[in-house]
């Protein structure tokens, strides 16, 4: 029998035991965690760090912690995520300014950090964007692209992130890192993944510039406002951020971008069909607008899109492994496993001559 929660405390959630969380909140954020009951709910969890909403007596905050179960080395580093949010808080990049960081695993079993809740909504599914009219979809797309360009224009040294990662050899490091992650998280043999990794290694282009990369940039990693002029109010989920080649960010964004009639929308369980409605620009138009705003040459875009497909395939294989072990905390990830070979096949197609 499950014990009832203590008076004033919510029931324990996976990864969020209420009693130690309450003690830490009252000690570290007394202006928010005043006397009185509070509530907690899981917003998302499975693909990345688990996100909770805490309704405290003094206001609502967002808490982020790593997923449950086995984690890959260096993955889901919330302290690193906290650092980049603090660095970008005073730049044109819209981010939630962090409130506090806890690195003591004795509290929740893992490090975590908190931010204020940013007003707005997250467009996670095709149903979320189906209700928008075409002009709203177009304006949100323009804002999403502009925010990515703004991020790539930030000088890392000026915001204290000069040592946030190595500035050269990003694509080579990505291939080594994600190739190793594949070996650690794979649940089956998939020879096409080995073919894709080898083909990418043979096609690495020269880097044009280096900057801050988000590492997982897509609509459902943002909060948008639909009142007034539709816009991105905050960019979230910075756990994969580092210094590197900005075009890798664009390539992954386009991996998530589904055009009208895109068959892959039925295969990938994240951002499936979010942009597959009239009003959203095509993936080719997104790339063109990014090039216009940033001034970057997209001649090697096929490589970066294939790199994005490979990376998402590895991420989803890790999610599939957690799903098989029963440690995902949200619904919808039972399709992650079947998406992996589909993404690998897409990556191989994108490396063919003439593909974009």
C-alpha positions in Angstrom: 0.0 0.0 0.0 1.3 3.5 -0.9 1.6 5.8 2.0 -0.4 9.0 1.9 1.6 12.2 1.3 2.4 14.4 4.3 0.0 17.3 4.9 0.7 20.1 2.4 2.9 18.0 0.2 2.1 16.5 -3.2 2.3 12.8 -3.8 5.8 11.6 -4.8 6.3 11.6 -8.6 8.9 9.5 -10.4 12.2 11.3 -9.8 10.6 13.8 -7.5 10.2 12.6 -3.9 8.2 15.4 -2.2 9.7 15.5 1.3 13.3 16.1 0.4 12.2 18.5 -2.4 10.1 20.4 0.1 13.0 20.8 2.6 15.4 22.0 -0.2 12.9 24.5 -1.6 12.1 26.0 1.8 15.8 26.3 2.5 17.0 27.6 -0.9 14.0 29.5 -2.3 12.1 30.7 0.8 10.5 33.6 -1.0 8.7 31.1 -3.3 8.3 28.0 -1.0 6.5 29.8 1.8 4.3 28.0 4.3 1.5 26.3 2.6 0.7 23.4 0.3 2.2 23.0 -3.1 1.5 20.9 -6.2 3.8 19.1 -8.7 3.2 17.5 -12.1 5.3 16.0 -14.9 5.3 18.0 -18.1 7.5 15.8 -20.1 10.1 13.1 -19.9 11.6 10.4 -22.0 13.5 12.0 -24.8 15.5 14.3 -22.6 15.6 15.5 -19.0 12.4 15.2 -17.0 10.5 18.5 -16.7 8.2 19.2 -13.8 5.8 22.1 -13.0 5.8 23.0 -9.3 3.0 25.3 -8.1 4.5 26.8 -5.0 2.8 29.2 -2.6 4.9 32.1 -3.9 4.7 31.2 -7.6 5.1 28.5 -10.3 8.5 27.2 -11.2 9.9 24.6 -13.6 12.3 21.9 -12.3 14.5 19.9 -14.6 16.4 16.7 -13.7 18.0 13.8 -15.6 15.9 10.8 -16.8 15.6 7.8 -14.6 17.5 4.6 -15.2 20.8 4.0 -16.9 22.3 7.2 -18.5 25.0 7.4 -21.1 28.2 9.1 -20.0 28.1 12.9 -20.1 24.5 12.8 -21.1 21.7 14.9 -19.4 24.1 17.3 -17.6 21.7 19.7 -16.0 24.5 21.8 -14.5 25.8 22.5 -18.0 22.3 23.3 -19.1 21.9 25.7 -16.1 25.2 27.4 -17.1 24.2 28.2 -20.7 20.8 29.6 -19.6 22.6 31.9 -17.1 25.0 33.0 -19.8 22.3 33.8 -22.4 19.8 35.5 -20.0 20.9 39.0 -21.1 21.3 38.3 -24.8 18.7 38.6 -27.7 18.2 34.8 -27.4 14.9 34.2 -25.5 15.6 31.9 -22.5 14.1 31.4 -19.0 16.6 32.9 -16.5 17.6 30.1 -14.0 16.7 30.5 -10.3 18.8 27.8 -8.6 20.9 24.8 -9.2 21.3 21.8 -6.9 24.2 19.4 -7.5 23.7 17.3 -4.4 22.2 13.9 -5.5 21.1 13.3 -1.9 18.0 15.6 -2.5 16.3 14.0 -5.6 18.8 11.3 -6.5 20.3 13.5 -9.2 21.2 17.1 -9.8 18.5 19.5 -10.8 17.8 23.2 -11.5 14.8 25.5 -11.5 13.6 28.4 -13.6 10.5 30.6 -13.5 7.6 29.4 -15.7 7.5 31.3 -18.9 4.0 32.3 -20.1 2.9 30.6 -23.3 2.5 27.1 -24.7 4.5 24.3 -26.2 3.5 23.0 -29.6 4.3 19.3 -29.3 2.0 17.6 -31.7 0.3 18.0 -35.1 -3.0 18.6 -33.2 -1.4 21.6 -31.4 -0.6 23.3 -34.7 -3.7 22.2 -36.5 -5.8 24.8 -34.7 -3.5 27.7 -35.8 -4.2 29.7 -39.0 -1.7 29.9 -41.8 -0.4 33.4 -41.0 0.2 32.4 -37.4 2.2 29.4 -38.5 4.2 31.5 -40.8 5.0 34.1 -38.1 6.0 31.4 -35.6 8.3 29.9 -38.2 10.0 33.2 -38.8 10.5 33.8 -35.1 11.9 30.3 -34.6 14.4 30.8 -37.4 15.3 34.3 -36.2 16.0 33.0 -32.6 18.3 30.3 -34.0 20.2 33.0 -36.0 20.4 35.2 -32.9 21.9 32.3 -30.9 24.5 31.6 -33.6 25.4 35.3 -33.6 26.3 35.4 -29.9 30.1 35.6 -29.2 30.8 32.8 -26.6 33.6 34.8 -25.1 31.4 37.8 -24.4 28.9 35.8 -22.4 31.4 33.7 -20.4 31.2 30.5 -22.6 34.6 30.7 -24.2 35.5 27.4 -22.6 32.1 25.7 -23.1 33.5 23.4 -25.7 36.2 23.0 -28.4 35.6 25.3 -31.3 37.1 23.3 -34.1 36.5 19.7 -35.3 32.9 19.7 -34.2 31.5 17.4 -36.8 34.3 14.8 -36.3 33.7 14.9 -32.5 30.0 14.5 -33.1 30.6 11.4 -35.1 32.8 9.9 -32.5 30.5 10.8 -29.7 27.3 9.6 -31.2 29.0 6.6 -32.7 30.1 5.6 -29.2 26.6 6.5 -27.8 25.1 4.1 -30.4 27.3 1.3 -29.2 26.3 1.9 -25.6 22.6 2.2 -26.2 21.9 -0.1 -29.2 19.3 -2.8 -28.6 19.8 -4.7 -31.9 22.1 -5.0 -34.9 21.5 -2.3 -37.6 24.2 -2.5 -40.3 22.8 0.6 -42.1 23.9 2.7 -39.1 27.5 1.6 -39.5 27.2 2.5 -43.2 25.8 5.9 -42.3 28.5 6.7 -39.8 31.2 5.7 -42.2 29.7 7.8 -45.0 29.4 10.8 -42.8 33.0 10.5 -41.7 34.0 10.5 -45.4 32.0 13.7 -46.1 32.9 16.0 -43.3 33.0 19.6 -44.7 35.3 22.4 -43.6 33.7 24.5 -40.9 32.8 28.1 -41.8 32.4 29.4 -38.3 32.1 28.3 -34.7 29.6 29.4 -32.1 27.1 28.3 -29.5 24.9 25.4 -30.7 21.7 24.4 -29.0 22.0 20.7 -30.1 18.3 19.9 -30.2 16.5 22.9 -31.7 12.8 22.4 -32.7 9.4 23.8 -32.1 8.6 21.6 -29.1 11.8 22.8 -27.3 10.4 26.3 -27.2 7.6 28.2 -25.5 5.5 30.3 -28.0 3.2 33.2 -27.4 0.1 33.4 -29.6 -1.3 36.7 -28.1 -0.4 39.8 -30.1 2.3 38.9 -32.7 3.0 35.1 -32.6 6.6 34.5 -31.4 9.0 32.3 -29.6 9.0 33.4 -26.0 11.7 31.0 -24.7 14.1 28.4 -26.0 14.2 25.3 -23.7 16.1 22.0 -23.3 19.8 23.1 -23.6 21.3 19.8 -22.3 23.1 19.1 -25.6 24.4 22.6 -26.1 28.1 23.3 -26.7 30.5 25.2 -29.0 30.6 24.0 -32.5 29.4 24.3 -36.1 26.1 26.3 -36.2 25.0 24.5 -39.4 24.7 21.3 -37.4 21.9 23.0 -35.5 20.1 23.8 -38.7 20.6 20.3 -40.0 18.9 18.8 -36.9 16.1 21.4 -37.0 15.3 20.3 -40.5 15.3 16.7 -39.4 12.4 17.5 -37.2 10.7 19.7 -39.8 8.0 17.8 -41.7 6.8 19.1 -45.0 3.2 18.6 -46.2 3.0 14.9 -47.2 6.2 13.9 -45.5 6.1 10.2 -45.0 8.5 10.3 -42.1 6.0 12.1 -39.9 4.3 8.7 -39.3 7.6 7.1 -38.2 9.2 9.6 -35.7 7.4 10.0 -32.4 8.7 13.5 -31.6 7.5 16.6 -33.4 5.6 14.4 -35.7 3.7 16.5 -38.2 4.0 19.7 -36.2 5.0 21.7 -39.3 3.0 19.7 -41.9 0.2 22.3 -42.3 -0.3 25.1 -44.7 1.4 28.3 -43.6 4.5 26.6 -42.3 7.3 27.0 -44.9 8.9 24.0 -46.5 12.2 22.7 -45.1 13.9 24.2 -48.2 12.4 27.6 -47.5 13.5 27.4 -43.8 17.0 26.7 -44.9 16.9 29.6 -47.4 15.6 32.0 -44.8 18.3 30.9 -42.4 20.9 31.6 -45.1 19.4 35.0 -45.7 19.5 36.1 -42.1 22.8 34.5 -41.2 24.8 35.0 -44.4 26.1 31.4 -44.2 26.7 29.2 -47.2 24.5 26.1 -47.2 26.3 24.2 -49.9 27.0 21.3 -47.6 23.5 21.2 -46.1 23.0 17.5 -47.1 25.8 16.5 -44.8 24.4 18.4 -41.9 20.9 17.1 -42.4 22.2 13.5 -42.6 24.2 14.2 -39.4 21.0 15.3 -37.7 19.2 12.2 -38.8 21.9 10.0 -37.4 21.9 11.9 -34.1 18.2 11.7 -33.7 18.3 8.0 -34.5 20.8 7.4 -31.7 18.8 9.5 -29.2 15.7 7.5 -30.0 17.5 4.2 -29.6 18.4 5.4 -26.1 14.7 6.2 -25.5 13.8 2.8 -26.9 16.2 1.2 -24.5 14.6 3.1 -21.6 11.2 2.2 -22.8 12.1 -1.5 -22.9 13.4 -1.2 -19.3 10.2 0.6 -18.2 11.9 3.8 -17.1 10.3 6.4 -19.4 7.8 8.6 -17.5 5.6 9.8 -20.4 3.5 8.2 -23.0 4.2 8.0 -26.7 7.6 6.5 -26.8 6.6 3.0 -27.8 7.3 4.0 -31.4 10.9 5.2 -30.8 12.4 1.9 -31.7 10.8 1.7 -35.2 11.8 5.3 -35.9 15.5 4.5 -35.7 15.9 2.5 -39.0 13.7 5.1 -40.8 16.0 7.9 -39.7 19.1 6.0 -40.7 17.6 5.4 -44.2 16.8 9.1 -44.5 20.4 10.0 -43.5 21.7 7.7 -46.3 19.4 9.3 -48.8 20.5 12.8 -47.8 24.1 11.9 -48.6 23.4 10.9 -52.2 24.6 13.4 -54.9 22.1 16.2 -55.4 20.2 15.6 -52.2 19.4 18.6 -50.0 
